[in-house]
Amino acid sequence: MFFKLAMLVSRPFLAGEVESLRARIGSIIATIDAEDSSYSFYLAQKLLVSGEDRRASSHAGVDVVAIFRALFVRISSGRRQGGSTLEQQVVRVLTGAYEITLRRKFREALLALHVSRLIPKHRFPQVYLMIGYFGTGLVGYKCVEQHLRRQGLVDHVELCAAIVARLKYPEPRVMSERRWQQLNLRSMHLVRLYHEHSKSGVYDFLELPPIRLGEPISSWTGTSSETYGVQGCVENVGQS
């Protein structure tokens, strides 16, 4: 109720900024749609939702439950815990507003609420992956994916977990032992969440990439014994 009232009051004051954000997000979406979507990119969206915004399908741009949880942790233990949704994180990156103030957080929440009414929900994980900071010289999903593949990561789940882990722990130019440990622990945690959430409907709002006929199933599941048939069904190669 509070946020609905705040949206009504703030609409005329934020209209210009909201329209600018809508246009910039629309441009990023157009770039995404112009490229062939891979299964890895889709899987990375799942791991991103698990790690950053597991209630993404049920909130309107701001997660009140996460906000109160973060406040409780801060008051009870003094630790800072994130409560931002993917919509808020997209707004933060595009506006470049990172100062740690209540005013900035409130403005960010209002912008996220307004923008979430203009952009389909499933687009925010895609957009955030495309603009996110993953480390020194690693901005955007394509860049960090190529970087990690050159290091030998080919398994889809492990690759995507390593990618998403770098949003919380960006990779420095010179990797320290402590940062390796942080990234490995975060990756393992994301993989556990992925297997847990795959059975609970957390990812139902995400949009599957189009099936490319004749594409090896290895690009979707990590196996190589199957391929997509002409009618889009799965056919086992070598079987009668």
C-alpha positions as CSV (number, residue, x, y, z in Angstrom):
1,M,0.0,0.0,0.0
2,F,2.8,2.4,0.9
3,F,4.7,1.8,-2.3
4,K,1.5,2.1,-4.4
5,L,0.9,5.6,-2.8
6,A,4.5,6.5,-3.3
7,M,4.3,5.5,-7.0
8,L,1.2,7.7,-7.5
9,V,2.9,10.7,-5.9
10,S,6.2,10.3,-7.6
11,R,5.0,9.5,-11.1
12,P,5.1,13.1,-12.4
13,F,8.5,13.8,-10.9
14,L,10.1,10.6,-12.2
15,A,8.4,10.4,-15.6
16,G,11.4,11.6,-17.5
17,E,13.9,9.3,-15.8
18,V,11.5,6.4,-16.1
19,E,11.1,7.0,-19.9
20,S,14.9,7.2,-20.3
21,L,15.3,3.9,-18.4
22,R,12.6,2.3,-20.5
23,A,14.3,3.4,-23.7
24,R,17.8,2.2,-22.6
25,I,16.4,-1.2,-21.4
26,G,14.5,-1.5,-24.7
27,S,17.8,-1.0,-26.6
28,I,19.5,-3.7,-24.6
29,I,16.6,-6.1,-25.2
30,A,16.8,-5.4,-28.9
31,T,20.5,-6.3,-28.9
32,I,19.7,-9.6,-27.0
33,D,16.9,-10.5,-29.5
34,A,19.2,-9.8,-32.4
35,E,21.6,-12.5,-31.2
36,D,21.2,-16.2,-31.0
37,S,20.3,-17.1,-27.4
38,S,22.2,-20.0,-26.0
39,Y,21.2,-22.5,-23.4
40,S,24.0,-21.2,-21.2
41,F,22.5,-17.7,-21.2
42,Y,19.2,-19.2,-20.2
43,L,20.8,-21.3,-17.5
44,A,22.7,-18.2,-16.2
45,Q,19.3,-16.5,-15.8
46,K,18.1,-19.3,-13.6
47,L,21.2,-19.2,-11.4
48,L,21.0,-15.4,-11.3
49,V,17.4,-15.6,-10.0
50,S,18.4,-18.2,-7.4
51,G,21.3,-16.1,-6.1
52,E,19.9,-12.6,-6.4
53,D,16.1,-12.6,-6.5
54,R,14.4,-15.9,-5.8
55,R,11.0,-14.3,-5.3
56,A,11.3,-12.5,-8.7
57,S,8.1,-14.1,-10.0
58,S,6.0,-12.8,-7.1
59,H,6.9,-9.2,-6.5
60,A,6.3,-6.1,-8.6
61,G,9.9,-4.7,-8.7
62,V,10.5,-4.4,-5.0
63,D,10.7,-7.4,-2.6
64,V,9.3,-6.2,0.8
65,V,10.2,-9.5,2.4
66,A,13.8,-9.2,1.4
67,I,13.9,-5.6,2.6
68,F,12.6,-6.5,6.1
69,R,15.0,-9.5,6.2
70,A,17.9,-7.3,5.4
71,L,16.9,-4.8,8.1
72,F,16.5,-7.5,10.7
73,V,20.0,-8.9,9.9
74,R,21.5,-5.4,10.0
75,I,19.9,-4.6,13.4
76,S,20.5,-8.0,15.0
77,S,24.1,-8.7,13.8
78,G,25.3,-5.5,12.2
79,R,25.9,-7.3,8.9
80,R,24.8,-5.8,5.6
81,Q,22.6,-8.1,3.5
82,G,21.3,-7.4,0.1
83,G,17.6,-6.9,-0.4
84,S,17.6,-5.5,-3.9
85,T,15.6,-7.1,-6.7
86,L,16.9,-7.6,-10.2
87,E,14.8,-4.6,-11.3
88,Q,16.5,-2.5,-8.7
89,Q,19.9,-3.7,-9.7
90,V,19.2,-2.9,-13.4
91,V,18.1,0.6,-12.4
92,R,21.3,1.0,-10.2
93,V,23.6,0.1,-13.0
94,L,21.9,2.2,-15.7
95,T,21.6,5.3,-13.4
96,G,25.1,4.8,-12.0
97,A,23.8,5.7,-8.5
98,Y,25.7,3.6,-6.0
99,E,25.9,5.9,-2.9
100,I,24.8,4.1,0.3
101,T,22.0,6.3,1.5
102,L,18.3,5.8,2.3
103,R,17.4,8.5,-0.2
104,R,19.1,6.7,-3.0
105,K,17.6,3.3,-2.1
106,F,14.1,4.8,-1.9
107,R,14.5,6.5,-5.3
108,E,15.9,3.3,-6.8
109,A,12.9,1.3,-5.4
110,L,10.4,3.8,-6.9
111,L,12.1,3.7,-10.3
112,A,12.2,-0.1,-10.2
113,L,8.4,-0.2,-9.5
114,H,7.7,2.2,-12.4
115,V,10.0,0.5,-14.9
116,S,8.7,-3.0,-13.9
117,R,5.2,-1.9,-15.2
118,L,6.7,-1.2,-18.6
119,I,9.1,-4.1,-19.1
120,P,8.1,-7.8,-19.0
121,K,9.4,-9.6,-15.9
122,H,11.4,-12.2,-17.7
123,R,13.5,-9.5,-19.4
124,F,15.3,-8.2,-16.2
125,P,17.5,-11.3,-15.6
126,Q,18.6,-11.0,-19.3
127,V,19.3,-7.3,-19.1
128,Y,21.2,-7.5,-15.8
129,L,23.5,-10.2,-17.2
130,M,24.2,-8.1,-20.3
131,I,25.2,-5.0,-18.3
132,G,26.5,-6.5,-15.0
133,Y,30.1,-6.0,-13.7
134,F,31.9,-9.3,-13.3
135,G,35.4,-8.1,-12.6
136,T,38.3,-6.1,-14.0
137,G,37.7,-5.8,-17.7
138,L,34.7,-8.1,-17.5
139,V,31.5,-6.2,-18.2
140,G,28.5,-8.1,-19.6
141,Y,27.7,-11.8,-20.0
142,K,29.4,-12.3,-23.3
143,C,32.7,-11.0,-22.0
144,V,32.9,-13.1,-18.9
145,E,31.6,-16.2,-20.6
146,Q,34.4,-16.0,-23.2
147,H,36.9,-15.4,-20.4
148,L,35.8,-18.4,-18.4
149,R,35.6,-20.7,-21.4
150,R,39.2,-19.8,-22.2
151,Q,40.1,-21.0,-18.7
152,G,38.6,-24.4,-19.5
153,L,35.1,-24.2,-18.0
154,V,32.7,-26.0,-20.4
155,D,30.1,-27.7,-18.2
156,H,27.0,-25.5,-18.4
157,V,26.0,-25.4,-14.8
158,E,29.5,-24.9,-13.5
159,L,30.2,-22.2,-16.1
160,C,27.0,-20.3,-15.3
161,A,27.5,-20.6,-11.6
162,A,31.0,-19.2,-12.0
163,I,29.6,-16.3,-14.1
164,V,26.9,-15.4,-11.6
165,A,29.2,-15.8,-8.6
166,R,31.3,-12.9,-10.0
167,L,28.4,-10.5,-9.6
168,K,28.8,-10.8,-5.9
169,Y,32.6,-11.3,-5.9
170,P,34.0,-9.5,-9.0
171,E,37.2,-11.1,-10.3
172,P,40.2,-8.8,-9.8
173,R,43.1,-8.4,-12.2
174,V,45.2,-10.5,-10.0
175,M,43.3,-13.3,-8.3
176,S,44.0,-13.8,-4.6
177,E,43.6,-17.1,-2.8
178,R,40.8,-15.6,-0.7
179,R,38.9,-14.4,-3.7
180,W,39.2,-17.9,-5.3
181,Q,37.7,-19.4,-2.2
182,Q,34.9,-16.9,-2.2
183,L,34.1,-17.6,-5.8
184,N,34.2,-21.4,-5.4
185,L,32.0,-21.3,-2.3
186,R,29.5,-19.0,-4.0
187,S,29.5,-21.2,-7.1
188,M,28.8,-24.3,-5.1
189,H,26.0,-22.5,-3.2
190,L,24.4,-21.4,-6.5
191,V,24.5,-24.9,-7.9
192,R,22.8,-26.2,-4.8
193,L,20.1,-23.5,-5.1
194,Y,19.7,-24.3,-8.8
195,H,18.9,-28.0,-8.1
196,E,16.5,-27.0,-5.2
197,H,14.7,-24.3,-7.2
198,S,14.4,-26.4,-10.3
199,K,11.7,-28.4,-8.5
200,S,9.8,-25.5,-7.0
201,G,8.6,-23.3,-9.9
202,V,11.0,-20.4,-9.1
203,Y,12.0,-20.3,-12.8
204,D,8.6,-20.6,-14.4
205,F,8.5,-16.9,-15.5
206,L,11.7,-17.2,-17.5
207,E,11.5,-17.5,-21.3
208,L,13.1,-20.4,-23.0
209,P,15.4,-19.5,-25.9
210,P,14.2,-20.7,-29.3
211,I,15.2,-24.2,-30.3
212,R,17.6,-24.2,-33.3
213,L,16.9,-27.2,-35.5
214,G,19.8,-29.6,-35.7
215,E,21.5,-28.0,-32.7
216,P,23.4,-30.6,-30.6
217,I,21.7,-31.2,-27.3
218,S,25.2,-30.8,-25.8
219,S,24.6,-27.0,-26.0
220,W,21.4,-27.4,-23.9
221,T,22.2,-30.1,-21.4
222,G,25.9,-30.8,-21.5
223,T,25.5,-34.3,-23.1
224,S,26.4,-35.0,-26.7
225,S,24.4,-38.1,-27.7
226,E,21.3,-36.4,-28.8
227,T,20.2,-33.8,-31.3
228,Y,17.0,-31.8,-32.0
229,G,15.1,-33.3,-34.9
230,V,13.2,-31.5,-37.6
231,Q,10.0,-31.3,-35.6
232,G,11.8,-29.9,-32.5
233,C,11.5,-33.2,-30.6
234,V,14.5,-35.0,-29.1
235,E,15.8,-37.9,-31.1
236,N,18.5,-40.3,-29.9
237,V,21.2,-40.5,-32.5
238,G,22.3,-44.0,-33.4
239,Q,19.1,-45.7,-32.2
240,S,16.5,-47.3,-34.5
